[in-house]
Amino acid sequence: MSKKPTSTLLIATYNWPQALEQTLLSVKRQEVLPNEVIIADDGSKEETGKLIADFQASFPVPLRHIWQRDEGFKLGQIRNKAIAAATSDYIIQIDGDLILHPAFIKDHVQAARPGHFIGGSRVLLSEELSKQVFQHKPQHISLFEKGVRNKFNALHAPALARFIELFKKEKGLYNLRGCNMSFWRSDLLAVNGYNEQITGWGREDTELVIRLYNKGIQRVYFKLQGIVYHLYHKEYDRTSVLKNDEVVQQAIENKSTWCEKGVAQYL
């Protein structure tokens, strides 16, 4: 595709405005800005809304806040509402506890191609380094800093990645991270977005990708680019995973390309 697609950056958040601030600061430092930013808010309290309003006053692109009442972990639902509201060709999806490499948006847009989606990686930051980030708000995180884990994911070499892709195709569900993905909005609408039958932490992205695969959408090899640094937090309650695994298994067995309760209800 010769013409670069317009892009929406979709940021999921819930009651952690300190982390969301770091995310939004890193968005402002992007070499290539998205056309709009939508914050998909799964029921945060007033402090998050105030932070977003403060950023809106001087943000370089439209910054929109879509909020729903807190009724437990319903990430798929709030993402669907944001996808429905998005006005761009291409949706880049992250979580609001990430710091973006300055080339993050540029990397995703350059790697976008018809009939494909992207599943990226993340760099884990230690608890101590995350505390330092909150305190000092650095503009750059070096892969050589103490507290930067899985350092390979912090290497930025997109030209090398494109060369490797000539010989390597990304398949299956390995290493899917919902905090760093991107899709053509038309492809998400074609499979009805996220399955809202999945609630609680886990598997909403896996089930969506299964339906994309069943629809014939392929995955782009996306190492050495699209880098995000994940701020430390305690793990979420994972008691819902077994229940959600059943929905995933149904999508596999039925070769599903559509879910009944998805984004279409908000269009």
WOCORQUI-V804820 format. One record per backbone hydrogen bond with DSSP energy under -1.0 kcal/mol. NH is the residue of the N-H (numbers start at 1). CO is the residue of the C=O. If there is no record, write none. Layout:
# WOCORQUI-V804820
nh-><NH,NH>
co-><CO,CO>
This chain:
# WOCORQUI-V804820
nh-><8,9,10,11,12,13,20,21,22,23,24,25,26,27,28,30,31,35,36,37,38,39,40,41,42,48,50,51,52,53,54,55,56,57,58,64,66,68,78,79,80,81,82,83,84,85,86,90,91,92,93,94,96,99,101,104,107,108,109,110,111,116,117,118,120,123,125,126,130,131,132,133,134,135,136,137,145,148,149,153,154,155,157,161,162,163,164,165,166,167,168,176,180,181,182,183,185,188,189,190,193,196,198,200,207,208,209,210,211,212,213,214,215,216,217,218,220,229,230,231,241,244,245,246,248,249,250,251,252,253,254,256,263,266,267>
co-><90,36,92,38,94,40,16,17,18,19,20,21,22,23,24,27,102,7,7,62,9,64,11,66,13,45,46,47,48,49,50,51,52,53,55,37,39,41,74,75,76,77,78,79,80,81,82,6,183,8,181,10,12,229,227,101,103,104,105,106,107,113,218,182,180,228,230,147,126,127,128,129,130,131,132,133,142,145,124,150,151,152,224,157,158,159,160,161,163,164,164,173,177,93,118,91,89,184,185,186,188,261,195,73,203,204,205,206,207,208,209,210,211,213,212,115,117,99,123,97,238,240,241,242,244,245,246,247,248,249,250,251,192,263,264>
